């Protein structure tokens, strides 16, 4: 667990895009993943820093920073995270893809 926390902190501080992960205290010690609300906050902060209200950043860059660079497993994504992903979508097609991913992971909708 401590190695995983250290890895998350190192990965967050050495990220090429300048984004940072929350501190190791935000890691749930039982499941060894970040909470859904913290991942959602991370997505919204990234969206606000790199996008605009009229030009969203898109699904692909958001998923790249989330899964590839931050090494957050898709199984850690929950209701709040999927709602935040929807706010990053450039088109209805991307929003449908997020909804399909949510259904595949058997995560309930926000409604």
C-alpha positions as CSV (number, residue, x, y, z in Angstrom):
1,X,0.0,0.0,0.0
2,X,2.7,2.5,0.9
3,X,4.5,1.7,-2.4
4,X,1.3,2.4,-4.3
5,X,0.8,5.7,-2.4
6,X,4.4,6.7,-3.1
7,X,3.9,5.8,-6.8
8,X,0.8,8.0,-7.0
9,X,2.6,10.9,-5.5
10,X,5.6,10.6,-7.7
11,X,3.5,10.1,-10.8
12,X,1.5,13.2,-9.8
13,X,4.5,15.4,-9.3
14,X,6.3,14.3,-12.4
15,X,3.4,14.5,-14.8
16,X,4.3,16.3,-18.0
17,X,1.0,18.2,-18.2
18,X,1.5,19.9,-14.8
19,X,-1.4,18.2,-13.1
20,X,-1.1,16.8,-9.6
21,X,-3.0,14.1,-7.8
22,X,-4.4,14.5,-4.3
23,X,-2.2,13.6,-1.4
24,X,-1.7,10.0,-0.2
25,X,-4.1,10.7,2.6
26,X,-6.9,10.7,0.0
27,X,-6.2,7.0,-0.9
28,X,-8.8,4.6,0.6
29,X,-6.7,2.3,2.7
30,X,-9.1,-0.6,2.4
31,X,-9.5,-0.7,-1.4
32,X,-6.2,1.1,-2.3
33,X,-7.8,3.5,-4.7
34,X,-8.8,7.2,-4.6
35,X,-12.4,8.0,-3.7
36,X,-14.9,8.7,-6.4
37,X,-15.4,12.3,-5.3
38,X,-11.6,13.0,-5.3
39,X,-11.3,11.6,-8.8
40,X,-14.2,13.7,-9.9
41,X,-12.6,16.8,-8.4
42,X,-9.4,15.9,-10.2
43,X,-11.2,15.7,-13.5
44,X,-13.0,19.0,-13.0
45,X,-9.8,20.8,-12.0
46,X,-8.1,19.4,-15.2
47,X,-11.1,20.5,-17.3
48,X,-11.1,24.0,-15.8
49,X,-7.4,24.4,-16.3
50,X,-7.3,23.2,-19.9
51,X,-10.7,23.9,-21.4
52,X,-13.2,26.7,-21.7
53,X,-16.9,26.9,-21.3
54,X,-17.5,27.1,-25.1
55,X,-14.7,24.6,-26.0
56,X,-14.6,21.6,-23.8
57,X,-11.4,19.5,-23.7
58,X,-12.9,16.3,-24.9
59,X,-13.1,12.8,-23.6
60,X,-9.9,11.4,-25.0
61,X,-7.5,13.9,-23.3
62,X,-9.4,13.5,-20.1
63,X,-9.2,9.7,-20.1
64,X,-5.5,9.8,-21.1
65,X,-4.7,11.9,-18.0
66,X,-6.9,9.8,-15.8
67,X,-6.0,6.3,-16.8
68,X,-2.6,6.5,-18.6
69,X,-0.8,9.2,-16.8
70,X,-2.4,9.0,-13.3
71,X,-2.7,5.2,-13.4
72,X,-6.2,5.3,-11.9
73,X,-8.0,2.0,-12.7
74,X,-11.3,2.2,-14.5
75,X,-12.8,0.1,-11.7
76,X,-12.3,3.1,-9.4
77,X,-14.6,5.3,-11.4
78,X,-18.0,5.9,-9.9
79,X,-21.1,8.0,-10.2
80,X,-19.4,11.4,-9.6
81,X,-16.6,10.6,-11.9
82,X,-18.8,9.7,-14.8
83,X,-20.9,12.9,-14.2
84,X,-17.6,14.9,-14.4
85,X,-16.5,13.0,-17.5
86,X,-19.8,14.1,-19.2
87,X,-18.9,17.7,-18.6
88,X,-15.7,17.2,-20.6
89,X,-17.3,15.8,-23.7
90,X,-17.1,17.8,-27.0
91,X,-20.0,16.1,-28.7
92,X,-23.1,14.0,-28.0
93,X,-21.2,11.0,-29.4
94,X,-18.6,11.3,-26.7
95,X,-21.3,11.6,-24.1
96,X,-22.9,8.4,-25.3
97,X,-19.6,6.7,-25.0
98,X,-19.3,7.8,-21.4
99,X,-22.8,6.4,-20.8
100,X,-21.8,3.1,-22.4
101,X,-18.7,2.9,-20.2
102,X,-20.8,3.6,-17.1
103,X,-23.3,0.8,-18.0
104,X,-20.4,-1.6,-18.8
105,X,-18.9,-0.9,-15.3
106,X,-22.4,-1.3,-13.8
107,X,-22.3,2.1,-12.1
108,X,-25.7,3.7,-11.4
109,X,-26.6,6.9,-13.1
110,X,-26.6,10.2,-11.3
111,X,-30.4,10.6,-11.6
